[in-house]
């Protein structure tokens, strides 16, 4: 295959010459999902309406060079609210099975680092209709001094919907109208959740005992069908009542089975019983059998509230709660408190002494404490006082007070905690009280341990030595109140005063406080000390990596800045080129590392600066080269595709050169064109002495590409000394970019590309292209044209086939190309441009249906308007129709054929034209001619049809 090339330079518009880039502009949000409706409200906010569980597809179309990055975010309400959901970086955002909570404002933000980002928003309105809920409430009131009672029934119907639902009440199959029945009242109560309507039956009558239906509707929006609920009101209708088989609180041992039964004692209709747990889910072992909940081999994790609810939609639901408590016991501790009144820290004869015992248990108030002295139970006496719950200690603490201590009180005291009658094992702690067994603690830091240094990533122990009888645990915490320990806890307990830290990081550096614990020892003033942790790490350098470009034979300066270092003193600085040490005088370790040299073709490459301290080595890396920067493809070329003779097309490839003056002069480009990963062309483009400039587009026309194949184009700049890296992109033929040429303004459908017309994917079946020679010989004889409009057997036309499997009402739509009207203006005083639509139609057959012509105006929303329609048989001849339109924006013409009663109803069209300006009678198409230019000088020029390429992309993505 031979490819032809044309190389052009042009200033990039709309950005200024010399900038080489321009900020994102013309951002638009288009949709291609299952939208019910897209409109603009009274404040010009785009609203996208979609049915719940349908697929949401939003696409952000934007221009900008370099190509902008698109980011999607969402708010739940107004634009001032905080962004929700996960940010999506993609031009297309797709949400399968959208939920109502995902409704809200979606923002498309496009940014390429130049100027102000482009931002567009659209509000997604998710439509839904839940099944309605009907509840019945009854009241009985005395009337006229209790001579008789009046019974009133309220039927309350509640539904959640968007948009608001409409309510219809029925008694049996008869519609209830308040104006025709004095015994009813229909109203909307205040302060209700969701949408609610109440049907009030006043002074209940015999005919009021019936079936009542509440029907809700959102008027078929998004094809959401109506929903209803029915309730039978009888004399026996009554609210539910229940009772539990257990007490409100159930206390059990771990491993036991628990059965909870919720018995229904009243209610008609028969209530439904439901068990639930709040706030957690049921245990995996839970089983629900009717009104009974079974919990097998419970664990402490199964404890909590279990709820039984009985509902029959009469009155309020009946509810009962059971608090399940699973016994647990752990962490038994003791305290020795010398005579607090004397401010003593030691045991002294003749003074009081208190021994305390505490266990962490559930339930705490059910724990039983027993005290022993030398193995014998202790009872209250004048010298020994037992406190079941000591008010001076933490709740659930038992104490034994020794009054006016004597030598006989020196002994071993034991505290035993248990649950009476439980299988939970008891816990025991022994405390030896003697003159030599109790002494205040002494806390100290070993010599040299006040400051501990460790390299980042290493392990270290912080040590506080404690002495005393009994020796208490040591609690560690950060000296700074706001900082947590490495375990993310405020404190850490160590039995021996040694805090072990693993994989130390620099954020762990600082002061650590060690304190004696107030338990398992003397309950006196706490001792404390501090240890400083110093974390050493290699130097932090800037830049970590830098791409340095320069011309050959110019001086280059590389700097490696030390931002932080611990220890701050540097011990070595070395420079490398491509892995080899650069021999140079030892640099001053107090100055910023710097390397200066003249760049030559032989010393291009990777340069490294290694900076070391006693903790390690860090590296600055520089890629120094005279190789040019990559070319940057321009993706906003208007109408890059042009149709050539045969089955070929050409493509206008455009790009800019990033910072062309940073390196040696660019003399040309290598261009490779690949098909199926194989080169079909590799050619050097000679710039002929003209250097690329910032802000100037370079254009290359690639010809003789085959329709409909796609190609990979690879591009690399060339300098006197080197070749840059290749960048690639895909180019392809795309039908929506193909429009009729000025000389082909009448579309006779002679080409298989049918002038850029396309089939609508949302219809039932398609239009077909045929001529006399391709007709089915078994076709219906009494319908459809014999030839095209000109009478030639080889001329083509478009038609719909009404035979099976088509049925009455089936629709086929044929879409014209998208025409842009933003490049031209209407008559003076008018903001809209008139166009003339002209075509021939053929409607022969006794079962003829309908041919509609619709005007589809495109922007964020698409609006279809019927501008012409014809139904029924119109005779055996081709007939011409023409009319004016004045679209408000980019538009398409839609030909819609609707199948009639039976198979003799084929519809055909031919010789379609859309011209600029109002229709003129003298432009009538001659019946004998096939290809006649309609509109003369008023025909829509190619530039007007093809500008604003974004509209083309919008059509492609919408479809």
Secondary structure, 3 states (H helix, E strand, C coil): CCCCEEEEEEECCCCCCCCCCEEEEEEEEEECCCEEEEEECCCCCEEEEEECCCCEEEEEEEEEECCCEEEEEEECCCCCCCEEEEEEECCEEEECCCCHHHCEEEEEEEECCCCCCEEEEEEEEEEEECCCEEEEEEEEEEECCCCEEEEEEEEEEEECEECCCEEEEEECCEECCHHHCCCEEEECCCCCCCEEEEEEECCCCHHHCCEEEEEEECCCHHHCCCEEEEEECCCCCEEEEEEECCCCEEEECCCCCEEEEEEEEEEECCCEEEEEEECCCCCCCCEEECCEEEECCCCHHHCEEEEEEEECCECCCEEEEEEEEECEEEEEEEEEEECHHHCCCCCCCCCCEEEEEEEEEECHHHCEEEEEECCEECCCCCCEEEECCCCCCCCCEEEEEECCCCHHHCEEEEEEEECCCCCCCCEEEEEEECCCCCEEEEEECCCCCCEEEEECCCCEEEECEEEEECCCCEEEEECCCCCCCCCCCCCEEECCCEEEECCCCHHHCEEEEEEECCCCEECCCCCEEEEEEEEEEEEEEECCEEEEECCCCCEEEEEEEEEEEECCCCCEEEEEECCEECCCCCCCCCCCEEEEEECCCCCCEEEEEEEEECCEEEEEEEEEECCCCCEEECCCCCCCEEECCCCEEEEEEEEEECCHHHCCCEEEEEEEEEECCEEEEEEEEECCCCCCCCCEEEEEEEEEEECCCEEEEEEEEEECCCECCCEEEEEECCHHHCCCCHHHCEECCCCCCHHHCEECCCCCECCEEECHHHCCCCCCCCCCCCCCCCCCCCCCEEEECCCCCCCCCCEEEEECCCECCCCCCCCCCCCCCCEEEEEEEEECCCCCCEEEEEEEEECCCEEEEEEEEEECCCCCCCEEEEEEECCCCCEEEEEEEECCCCCCCCEEEEEEEEEECCCCHHHCCCCCCCCCCCCHHHCCCHHHHHCCHHHHHHHHHHC
